[in-house]
Amino acid sequence: EATKVADEGAQEGAQDGAQAAEIEAQSRRISELEEAVRKGNVALEESNVAMSELRSKLGESERKLGESERTLEDLRVEVGEWKAKAEKASVQLRESEETV
């Protein structure tokens, strides 16, 4: 009977030891997962900051593009005005040559 009780106690102790080892392994795994989540959150935050900076640069580039387009349109209008003046001067020159 004493041997049976000792065997049961040893078996329970082995089970308790196995459970403790399993709990310890699960605890380490949870810690590893928590660390991975923390690192993922840091990477996500860094990504969000970078994306915000890119959006800002994109907005600035779009603003500059708009300014360039307006400048180009202004130059087209100016060229058109100079062409009209040149044509008018050419007509006046022909007319004055014809009267001479």
C-alpha positions, 0 to 999 in steps of 0.5 A: 500500500505504501508503495502504491501511494508513493508511486501515485505521489511520484506520478502526480509529481511528474505530472505537476512537473510536466504541467509546470514545464508546459506553463513555462513554455507557454509563458515564454511563447506569450512573452515572445508574441507580446514582443513581436506585437510590440515590434510590429506596433513600432514598425506600424507607427514608423510606417505611418510617420513615413506615410504622413511625410510622403503625403506632405511631400506629395501635397507640396509637389502638387502645389508646385506643379499647379504653380508651374502649370499657371506659369506655363499658361501665363507664358503661352498667353504672353507668347500669343500676345507677342505673336499678335504684335509681331503680326500687326507689325508685319502687316504695318510694315507691308502696308508702309512698303506698299505706300512707298 
